[in-house]
Amino acid sequence: MCRFFVRYPCVPWGYGLVVTDRLRAVCDLMMPVSREMAGLHEYDGRLQDLSPDGVHGALTAMAAASRSGPLPDAHDEAHLAVFEESLRIQYGVLELHRRDPYPHLSNLELACYDREYARRKERGKARARHLAGWPDAVRGSIASLDLVSAPVAQALLGAARGLAAGLDPAAGPEEAAAVKAHARLVAHLEAAARHGDPDPRLGGEALAALMGSAEGLRVDLGDLAEAADRERARLTGLLTESCRALDPHRPVDELIPALMADHPDAEHVIPEAARLTDEVIDFTRAHGLVPFLDGECLVGPAPPSRRWAMAMMTWAAPGEPETPSWYHVTPPEPDWPADEREEWLSVFSRTSLPAITVHEVAPGHFAHGRALRRVRSEVRRTLHSLAFTEGWAHYVEEVCLEEGFRPRDPRFAIGVALEALVRVTRLTVAIGLHTGGLTLDEATRLFVRDAHLAPAAAASEARRGTFDAGYGRYTWGKLEIMRLREKARKKWGHGFSLARFHGELLKLGSPPLGLMATAVSGT
């Protein structure tokens, strides 16, 4: 648990703001994200219509709303327009609702109601309405999901089955109907896993359009692949140097497994993460790395519906009342086999957990969430670029290394390098898988060789690339932020500081990467 509860006035949702028809139409096409990440709880108990007719109707409504005229603020107008174009590409051009089950699974997700943004009774009623909507939502999903490839279905079957964990058909007719609907969706995906197209590729042109439209940039996949190669070489050098500083007599491939095996036991993972949370908040505040670092950050296991997540931040969203944010750190279950428990606990090693905590807490996601609550633009508070959000949290891992976090312990640098090597390999694999340059087996071997993952973890990472084609966003976002930082150094000269750069950047909320330059240019 964080011990710093300094309070600053926050701008509540609706503080002099009006959600425009254009913004509403965009949020209607991304209900689960709007509900949880932005805190638009008017979507509680509602499910997005992802049937063919529902998607067509929502796209038509968004196109009509977009003709209502530009927003007064030029940056907000550009930000909103990027999201409009991105949704048009995702659903109108690429028709991802036909080939990607993930948005359909997110639409059914009940875990959001475990969060303490409102009274338990109010959240319970919303959850019940949401569950009652499952049968209609599943009918729409099955009607849409006619192009699911076998590898994508196989990769997401576990997540699909887990949606109904804890549901009891004997609890009442609505819950029984939801369980039956869920079984139909799982059966549909199982059939796709057996009989679907064995090729999960989007194709290079589609991948570039998907990534670029989401960030307001034109994407050259060849250039991006070369940037990933350069970054991998730099990170491998950092890893090698840091391992040598820790133990000059052991090769990297021998040292890393030993470091991963040095972790707290299951009972002490959460206390260890809580101590680290205090440490990274102290460090971030002492070095002035972010403009705001207030509120409560609690540390504990994820609710039962999200125990699949080893570590994650659930922030108090910009549209919600002031509530605690949670750094969820989930130990393995006591009844797991010993080898699975050990593999899970290795993620919380004393080499990797500090970098993870920087990423999730400060100056990463928790600190970013606090800044989002100060933004006075409804567009910036509501629409978050994933490449910026994850790129920021990844970027600050290396910022802490540069600024001297644990300077006498090379394990922190090793942890930063290892986390970064996984993410840069994701970028390479995403491009390779979807342009035909890599098979799943080849992608798995890259994660073993370049990111030092165990074979099971490497296979899981490769499978994720089949449905999450943009999961190279961590590295892409980090590299773009670092590039902009160098521009700020040159432009501001002696006036440059990390505090100034980070403050100007976070004023933009979670901007598409193509719009970040406003932080430096001011226009």
LUMMAR-576580 format. One line per 10 residues: for each residue y, z, x of C-alpha. Coordinates in steps of 0.5 Angstrom, whole numbers. Last residue first. Example, Ala and Ser with C-alpha at 12.3 -4.5 7.8 and 13.67 -1.06 7.14 Angstrom:
<atoms>
-2,14,27 ~ -9,16,25
</atoms>
This chain:
<atoms>
49,-63,1 ~ 49,-57,5 ~ 46,-61,11 ~ 42,-56,14 ~ 38,-53,8 ~ 39,-60,4 ~ 34,-63,9 ~ 29,-59,5 ~ 29,-65,0 ~ 23,-69,3
19,-63,4 ~ 19,-62,-4 ~ 23,-55,-5 ~ 20,-48,-6 ~ 26,-44,-7 ~ 32,-48,-4 ~ 36,-42,-2 ~ 29,-40,2 ~ 32,-46,7 ~ 39,-43,8
36,-36,9 ~ 31,-39,14 ~ 36,-42,18 ~ 41,-37,18 ~ 36,-31,20 ~ 32,-36,25 ~ 39,-37,28 ~ 43,-43,30 ~ 51,-42,30 ~ 51,-43,38
49,-50,36 ~ 49,-51,29 ~ 47,-59,29 ~ 42,-58,35 ~ 38,-52,33 ~ 38,-54,25 ~ 35,-61,27 ~ 30,-57,31 ~ 29,-53,25 ~ 28,-59,21
22,-61,25 ~ 19,-54,25 ~ 19,-54,17 ~ 16,-61,17 ~ 10,-59,22 ~ 9,-53,17 ~ 9,-57,11 ~ 4,-62,14 ~ 0,-57,17 ~ -1,-53,10
-1,-59,6 ~ -8,-62,9 ~ -11,-59,3 ~ -8,-66,-1 ~ -15,-69,-3 ~ -17,-62,-6 ~ -23,-66,-10 ~ -27,-68,-4 ~ -24,-64,1 ~ -27,-58,-1
-33,-60,1 ~ -31,-61,8 ~ -29,-53,8 ~ -35,-51,5 ~ -39,-55,10 ~ -35,-52,15 ~ -36,-45,12 ~ -44,-46,12 ~ -44,-49,19 ~ -40,-43,22
-33,-45,24 ~ -30,-46,31 ~ -24,-50,28 ~ -25,-57,33 ~ -33,-57,33 ~ -35,-54,27 ~ -30,-56,22 ~ -31,-63,26 ~ -38,-63,24 ~ -37,-62,17
-33,-68,17 ~ -38,-72,20 ~ -43,-69,14 ~ -38,-71,9 ~ -37,-78,11 ~ -31,-80,15 ~ -27,-86,16 ~ -27,-88,9 ~ -20,-87,7 ~ -21,-81,3
-26,-77,7 ~ -22,-79,14 ~ -15,-77,11 ~ -17,-71,8 ~ -21,-69,14 ~ -15,-70,19 ~ -11,-65,14 ~ -17,-60,14 ~ -18,-60,21 ~ -10,-58,22
-12,-52,17 ~ -18,-50,21 ~ -14,-50,27 ~ -8,-46,25 ~ -13,-40,23 ~ -16,-41,30 ~ -9,-41,33 ~ -6,-35,29 ~ -12,-31,31 ~ -12,-33,38
-5,-31,39 ~ -6,-24,35 ~ -12,-23,40 ~ -8,-24,46 ~ -5,-16,45 ~ 0,-14,49 ~ 6,-18,45 ~ 3,-15,38 ~ 9,-19,34 ~ 13,-22,40
18,-27,36 ~ 14,-33,38 ~ 8,-30,35 ~ 11,-28,29 ~ 14,-35,28 ~ 7,-38,29 ~ 5,-34,23 ~ 11,-36,20 ~ 9,-43,19 ~ 3,-42,16
7,-38,10 ~ 12,-44,10 ~ 7,-49,10 ~ 3,-46,4 ~ 9,-46,0 ~ 13,-52,2 ~ 6,-56,1 ~ 5,-53,-5 ~ 12,-55,-8 ~ 14,-50,-13
18,-52,-19 ~ 20,-46,-23 ~ 25,-42,-19 ~ 28,-48,-16 ~ 29,-52,-23 ~ 32,-46,-26 ~ 37,-45,-21 ~ 39,-38,-19 ~ 35,-37,-14 ~ 34,-29,-13
27,-28,-15 ~ 25,-34,-11 ~ 27,-30,-5 ~ 22,-24,-7 ~ 16,-29,-7 ~ 18,-32,0 ~ 17,-25,2 ~ 10,-24,-1 ~ 8,-31,1 ~ 10,-31,8
14,-26,13 ~ 11,-22,11 ~ 5,-22,6 ~ 0,-27,5 ~ 1,-31,12 ~ 3,-25,16 ~ -3,-21,13 ~ -8,-27,15 ~ -5,-27,22 ~ -7,-20,23
-14,-21,19 ~ -16,-26,24 ~ -17,-22,31 ~ -19,-15,28 ~ -24,-19,24 ~ -23,-19,16 ~ -26,-26,16 ~ -32,-23,19 ~ -33,-19,13 ~ -35,-25,9
-40,-27,14 ~ -43,-20,15 ~ -44,-19,8 ~ -48,-26,7 ~ -52,-24,13 ~ -54,-17,10 ~ -56,-20,3 ~ -51,-18,-2 ~ -52,-12,-6 ~ -46,-8,-4
-41,-13,-6 ~ -37,-16,0 ~ -30,-13,1 ~ -24,-16,-3 ~ -17,-16,0 ~ -12,-18,-6 ~ -4,-17,-3 ~ -1,-15,-10 ~ 6,-16,-12 ~ 9,-10,-16
13,-11,-22 ~ 20,-13,-24 ~ 20,-17,-30 ~ 17,-24,-30 ~ 21,-31,-29 ~ 21,-31,-21 ~ 13,-29,-21 ~ 11,-22,-18 ~ 7,-24,-13 ~ -1,-25,-13
-2,-26,-5 ~ -9,-28,-3 ~ -15,-25,1 ~ -23,-26,0 ~ -22,-30,-6 ~ -29,-30,-10 ~ -27,-23,-13 ~ -22,-27,-18 ~ -25,-25,-25 ~ -27,-18,-22
-20,-16,-20 ~ -18,-17,-13 ~ -19,-12,-9 ~ -13,-7,-6 ~ -6,-8,-3 ~ 0,-6,-6 ~ 7,-10,-5 ~ 13,-6,-8 ~ 20,-9,-8 ~ 24,-11,-2
24,-16,3 ~ 30,-21,2 ~ 33,-25,7 ~ 27,-27,12 ~ 26,-26,19 ~ 31,-21,20 ~ 27,-18,27 ~ 27,-11,24 ~ 25,-13,17 ~ 19,-18,19
17,-13,24 ~ 17,-7,19 ~ 14,-12,14 ~ 8,-14,18 ~ 6,-7,20 ~ 6,-4,13 ~ 2,-10,11 ~ -3,-8,17 ~ -4,-1,15 ~ -6,-4,8
-10,-9,11 ~ -14,-4,15 ~ -14,1,9 ~ -17,-5,5 ~ -23,-7,10 ~ -25,0,11 ~ -30,1,6 ~ -33,-6,8 ~ -34,-4,15 ~ -28,-6,20
-29,-12,24 ~ -31,-14,31 ~ -36,-19,29 ~ -31,-25,29 ~ -29,-23,36 ~ -36,-24,39 ~ -36,-30,35 ~ -30,-33,39 ~ -32,-30,46 ~ -38,-35,47
-35,-41,45 ~ -28,-40,49 ~ -32,-39,55 ~ -32,-32,58 ~ -30,-29,65 ~ -22,-30,64 ~ -23,-25,58 ~ -16,-23,54 ~ -12,-28,57 ~ -17,-33,58
-18,-33,50 ~ -10,-34,50 ~ -10,-40,54 ~ -16,-43,51 ~ -13,-42,44 ~ -6,-44,45 ~ -9,-51,49 ~ -13,-52,42 ~ -7,-51,38 ~ -3,-56,42
-9,-61,42 ~ -10,-60,34 ~ -2,-61,33 ~ -3,-68,37 ~ -9,-70,33 ~ -5,-68,27 ~ 1,-72,28 ~ -4,-78,30 ~ -7,-77,23 ~ 0,-77,20
3,-83,23 ~ -4,-87,20 ~ -3,-84,14 ~ 4,-86,13 ~ 7,-82,7 ~ 14,-84,4 ~ 17,-78,2 ~ 19,-74,-5 ~ 14,-69,-4 ~ 9,-69,-9
10,-77,-9 ~ 8,-77,-2 ~ 2,-74,-3 ~ -1,-77,-9 ~ 2,-84,-6 ~ -1,-83,1 ~ -8,-81,-2 ~ -8,-87,-7 ~ -6,-92,-2 ~ -12,-89,3
-17,-89,-2 ~ -19,-84,-7 ~ -26,-83,-4 ~ -31,-79,-7 ~ -37,-84,-6 ~ -44,-82,-9 ~ -41,-84,-16 ~ -44,-79,-21 ~ -51,-78,-23 ~ -54,-72,-21
-47,-68,-20 ~ -44,-72,-26 ~ -50,-69,-30 ~ -48,-62,-27 ~ -41,-63,-29 ~ -43,-65,-36 ~ -48,-59,-37 ~ -42,-54,-34 ~ -37,-57,-40 ~ -42,-56,-45
-44,-49,-43 ~ -37,-47,-43 ~ -36,-49,-50 ~ -42,-45,-52 ~ -39,-39,-48 ~ -32,-40,-52 ~ -36,-40,-59 ~ -39,-34,-57 ~ -33,-31,-55 ~ -30,-33,-62
-36,-31,-66 ~ -36,-23,-63 ~ -38,-19,-57 ~ -45,-22,-57 ~ -43,-28,-53 ~ -41,-24,-48 ~ -36,-26,-42 ~ -36,-23,-36 ~ -37,-29,-31 ~ -35,-35,-36
-31,-38,-31 ~ -36,-37,-25 ~ -40,-43,-27 ~ -34,-48,-26 ~ -33,-45,-20 ~ -40,-46,-17 ~ -40,-53,-20 ~ -34,-55,-16 ~ -37,-58,-10 ~ -43,-61,-13
-38,-65,-19 ~ -34,-67,-13 ~ -40,-70,-9 ~ -43,-73,-15 ~ -36,-77,-17 ~ -33,-75,-23 ~ -30,-81,-27 ~ -31,-80,-34 ~ -28,-73,-35 ~ -23,-74,-40
-27,-74,-46 ~ -31,-68,-43 ~ -24,-64,-42 ~ -22,-65,-49 ~ -28,-62,-52 ~ -27,-57,-47 ~ -20,-55,-49 ~ -22,-55,-56 ~ -28,-50,-55 ~ -23,-46,-50
-18,-45,-55 ~ -21,-38,-57 ~ -21,-36,-50 ~ -13,-37,-50 ~ -12,-33,-56 ~ -16,-27,-54 ~ -13,-27,-47 ~ -6,-27,-50 ~ -8,-21,-55 ~ -10,-18,-48
-4,-19,-45 ~ 0,-16,-50 ~ -5,-10,-50 ~ -5,-9,-43 ~ 3,-9,-43 ~ 6,-14,-39 ~ 7,-17,-32 ~ 1,-13,-30 ~ -4,-19,-28 ~ -11,-19,-31
-8,-24,-36 ~ -8,-29,-30 ~ -15,-29,-29 ~ -17,-32,-36 ~ -18,-39,-33 ~ -19,-45,-38 ~ -13,-49,-35 ~ -15,-48,-28 ~ -22,-51,-30 ~ -19,-57,-33
-14,-58,-27 ~ -20,-58,-22 ~ -25,-63,-26 ~ -22,-68,-22 ~ -24,-75,-24 ~ -21,-77,-31 ~ -15,-72,-30 ~ -14,-76,-24 ~ -11,-82,-28 ~ -9,-85,-21
-3,-88,-25 ~ -1,-84,-31 ~ -4,-77,-29 ~ -2,-76,-22 ~ 3,-81,-21 ~ 7,-80,-27 ~ 6,-72,-25 ~ 9,-74,-18 ~ 15,-78,-21 ~ 17,-72,-26
16,-67,-20 ~ 20,-71,-15 ~ 26,-72,-21 ~ 26,-65,-22 ~ 28,-64,-14 ~ 33,-69,-14 ~ 36,-67,-20 ~ 36,-60,-17 ~ 39,-62,-11 ~ 45,-66,-14
47,-60,-19 ~ 49,-63,-26 ~ 43,-65,-28 ~ 42,-72,-30 ~ 41,-75,-36 ~ 37,-75,-43 ~ 32,-81,-40 ~ 28,-76,-37 ~ 26,-73,-44 ~ 23,-79,-46
19,-80,-40 ~ 16,-73,-40 ~ 15,-74,-48 ~ 11,-80,-46 ~ 7,-77,-40 ~ 5,-71,-45 ~ 3,-76,-50 ~ -2,-80,-45 ~ -5,-73,-43 ~ -6,-71,-50
-9,-77,-52 ~ -14,-78,-46 ~ -16,-70,-47 ~ -12,-65,-42 ~ -9,-62,-48 ~ -6,-56,-44 ~ -8,-49,-46 ~ -4,-43,-50 ~ -5,-36,-50 ~ 1,-35,-45
5,-41,-44 ~ 11,-37,-46 ~ 9,-33,-40 ~ 13,-37,-36 ~ 12,-33,-30 ~ 13,-39,-24 ~ 7,-38,-21 ~ 2,-36,-26 ~ 5,-39,-33 ~ 8,-45,-30
2,-46,-25 ~ -3,-46,-32 ~ 2,-50,-36 ~ 3,-56,-31 ~ 4,-62,-36 ~ 8,-58,-41 ~ 12,-55,-35 ~ 15,-62,-34 ~ 17,-63,-41 ~ 20,-56,-41
24,-58,-34 ~ 26,-65,-38 ~ 28,-61,-44 ~ 32,-56,-40 ~ 31,-49,-39 ~ 37,-45,-40 ~ 40,-41,-35 ~ 45,-35,-35 ~ 40,-30,-33 ~ 34,-33,-37
29,-31,-32 ~ 32,-24,-28 ~ 36,-25,-22 ~ 34,-19,-18 ~ 38,-13,-16 ~ 36,-10,-10 ~ 31,-4,-9 ~ 28,-1,-3 ~ 21,0,-4 ~ 18,1,3
11,4,4 ~ 7,-2,2 ~ 0,0,0
</atoms>
